[in-house]
Amino acid sequence: NQYDFGTVGLGVMGSNILLNVADHGFSAAGLDLSAEKAASFEAAAKPGQSVFGTTSPEEFAKSLKTPRAIMLLVPAGSLVDLAIENLLPFLEQGDIVIDGGNSYFTDTNRRFATLKEKGIHFFGMGISGGESGARFGPSMMPGGDKLAYERLRPIFEAIAAKVNGDPCVAYMGNGSAGNYVKMVHNGIEYAIMQLISETYDLLKRGLGADDADIQKLFADWNQGELQSFLIEITAEILKVKDEETGDLLVHVISDWARSKGTGKWTSQNAMDLQAPVPSIDSAVTMRNLSAHKQERLLASEILHSASQQEKIDIATIAQSLKDAYYFAMINVYAQGLAQLSIASKEYQYEIDLKEVTKIWRGGCIIRAACLENFRSAFASNPQLSNILLDKDIAKLVLDRQQAARKIAKLAIDKGIPAPVFLSSLSYFDGYRSAVLPTNLIQAQRDFFGAHLYERTDKEGFFHTIWE
Ligand code: 6PG
């Protein structure tokens, strides 16, 4: 019983997290079905670091200090249940088991209840930052058993990414709050990735810009208020050539994107909660549309564009594009954060959005300079239900709404699909509407189905014989 911390799974995430743990002076043990992975994990440690890899659950459990601290880093779904089942015979009351994968939040609730009966502290923790984040500083979103988290806090704070010295890890809330926050993080991730792709498409296909100029534009954006991890990697991606063809690598990458489901879950659950997240929905939809390659090829022959062919000098719209991107991006975060606020009430998570935005400033995939603005909005008003209601954030979007309209029109005129640009603008326009045309929908429902309607001038439900 000598190791401080263990992971089940020595894949990319597991071994990198453990090496990160070891770098911070803790001893670390890993369990994997593959002896090769266990051995290469040990070999990757620096001389003098105390690490141990094994394929035996019993040996693994025996190697850990008690109460044990074990993180599961296996693919979400039934493999998490299997990992727990294999470990259980060797665990004792008081041990802590953390699920560090992208598990669906209701699975976490179920596992929490089952393990609680056995005296095991279980919590779900979203981890973001991919391979290099895991190795050198991820953003981590733990929720659930608070006391258990407090016990492991020194390890997590040591390995987390830091922003101005603040670790990018904090307790997110009750129950499955950690997994829920990570799920919405991924929904936002989908929408921002789609938004960047739309920007690329508008420039390349819509305006005929060349890749070198688009690359420069993203590199330039990354220097200022648009600074973000996803813009940064896009500028890097647009520099990489394919070794075989000499062409840019993105040009030879197929245009259908896979997904593991977290974006879809965000949209699905948002529908259940009546949380409007149209930009996330659009991003999921576009990944779905991308999958229908054969049909798109056929449609491209039949459905010709009636788009405007007029040539536009990119320099004349560069500032508007930048402002429109910023506008859409804020609206994407606004939707995701508002979903968290709604879910927090519905599921009694007690999520503190100041903490969420604080730990999203570094380490995670959606880290961006604007997170600092969001954090200060929640710091001055912890009850803020939507960041668009904060006067500083409102100013940021109001200053850019004309640009957003101009770019939306340009995308429409050019026949370039830009659903995240467009839905972000519609979300903004819908959200700021004191009166929506939903009164007409109430009337229609009552007309054809006698579903009754409510009135603005008196209480109660009413029905009209419309014909
Ligand atoms: C992260 C990522 C990570 C993973 C996504 C990819 O925060 O580090 O979100 O969790 O890369 O799950 O999601 P898709 O495969 O669904 O695009």
Residues whose N, C-alpha, C, O or C-beta is under 5 A from the ligand:
A	BS01	6PG	I127 S128 G129 G130 N186 R258 S259 K260 G261 T262 I365
